[in-house]
Each structure stands twice: as C-alpha cells, then as structure tokens.
C-alpha cells in the first residue's frame, strides 16, 4: 500500500492473541487472521488461563471478548493494565455482544483501544486489526528513536 509507513510484512509477522470462551469465535477469528496473512496467531478459550498466556506470549495485539465465565474481559483488561509498563502500548480490541454504552465506556476506560460489536463485519475487523498493529509498530519506532 503506497504511502504507508509500515511494510505489510512487518504487520503480518506480529503476534496476535484471541481470547474468547466460545471456541467457534476463536476459530473464526484465527481463520480470518490467517486468511489475511497473519502467521503468529494464538487462541485461548479458557479465560482463567488468559493472563498467563498474555504474559508468556507477549502479544502485539489482543482480541478480547467481554462476557466470559470465571474471569470476564473487564477483569482481564484490569490485569493487563497492571502488568504493562508505563511506556508500553499493547492494544486490545474488544469484540463483544454487549453493546451497551456502559460496557463500551468501561472497556475503553480500562485500556481497550477499540470496540467492535458482535456479530461483526470481517472486513471491518481486519482493517481495525491492521490499524492497531500499525499504531503499535509506529509507537515502538518512536520509543526506539527516543532512547
């Protein structure tokens, strides 16, 4: 794509973590990402294991459901925020059927960088993922340049 600061290969090599208690949703998102050319995609359906996966994988982007048993997406957003360094930018894209104003506001206030309602348009989600990864890469470049 002419005019972009990030080469497509740089985006496609980034690690993405999908967290949703519904296996069908995880499989759909992984298939979408692989079809788009992403090659480092991980999915998890047990929200109780999600924080450890976040630490172990150090993903560049997290796709997160909100409504899950035991540990919900809001609790994970809080935990992610406690784990991150102050100078870190690791975007979370919330994908949820809870489209209430309160859910959107709460997710965004807890650090989510974008919010998409289920059912979602796969092209829109792919574009949002690309945009969030591009922002992360630009942030990393800026941080390296400032160091």
N, C-alpha and C positions, 0 to 999 in steps of 0.2 A: 504494500500500500504506500504510494508516494506521499511524502510529507509527514510520515510517522517517525518519531524519534527512536522507536524500538523496532528491531527486526522481528518479523513473525516467529522465527525460530527461537528467539530469546523468550518470547511469551509461551510458546508451546512446550518448552522444556521445564516450565515451572511446576512445582508440586502443589496439588490441589487435594484437599481433604473434604469429603462429603459425609455429613453426619445427619442421619435420619433414621428413626426407628422402623420405618416401613421399607422392607427390602426392595420392593418394586420401585420405590422412588430413588433409592441409591443406585440400583441397576440402570434405571432410565438416565440418571444424570451421568453416570460413568460412561454409558453408551454415547450420550450426546457429546461429552468431552473428548472421548476417543475419536469419534467421527470428525470433530473439529480439528483433530491432530494433536491434542494434549497426550503426552505419553507417561506422565508421572502422576497418576490419579489413584486415590485410595478412598475406600468407602467403609463406613462403620455403621452398624445398626444397633449397637448397644451403647446408649448414652452414658452409662456408668463407666465405660472404657474410653470415652471420648477425650477426656482431659489428658490421659496418658498418651493416647495417640497423637494429640496436639503437641505434646512435649517431645515425644520420640521422633515424629515426622518433621516437625518444624515447617509446616506448610506455608506456601506463599499466599494461599487463599483458602478460606473455609466457606463451604456452602452448608448452611445450618438450618435445620427445622427447629421450630419453637416448641411445638406441642409433642412432648415425648414423656414416657413414664420414668419414674425414679428421679432422673436428672433432666430438667427441661432446658430448652435453649437459652432462656434468660439466665439460669444458673451457670450455664457454660460460658455465656458472654461475660459474666462477672468473673469467673475463674480465669478466662483468657486474659482479661484486663489486669488481674492481679499478677499474672505470670509474665506479662510483657515488660520490657524495659521502656523507660520514658521516651527514648528516641526511636522506638520501633514503630513501623507501620505495617501491620499484617491485617489486611481487610477481611471482613466477614460479610458474606452476602446471605441474608436471611431469606429462606424460601418457605412460606407457611400458608396454611389455610386460614389462620387467624388474621383477618384483615381489619380488625378494629383499630380505631385511632389510638387507643391506649396501648395496644400491642406494638404498633409502629413506633410510637413515641418512646416506649420503654426500651425496645430493641435498639433504636438509634442512640438513646441516651446511655446505654450500656456499651456502646462501641461499635455496633453494626455500621457498616459503611453504605449498605444498600439494602433494599427490601423489595421482594417480589411476591405477589400473591399466587397461591396455587388455586386452580390449575394455571400453569404459566405457558407463555409462548416460548418455544425452544430457541428461536432466533434471537428474541429479546434477551433471554438469559445468556446465550452465548456472547452477545455483544457486551452485556454488563460485565461478564467474567473477563473478557478481553480488556475492557476499560479499567477494571480494578487491578488487574495484573500489570497493565501499563503504568498505572499510577504508582504501584509498589516498586517497579523497576526504576522509575524516574526518581522516586524518593531515595532508593538505595544509591543511585548515582550521585545525587545531591549530597547525601551523607558522606560518601566516599570522597567526593571532591572537597568537602569542607574539612575533612580530617587531616 
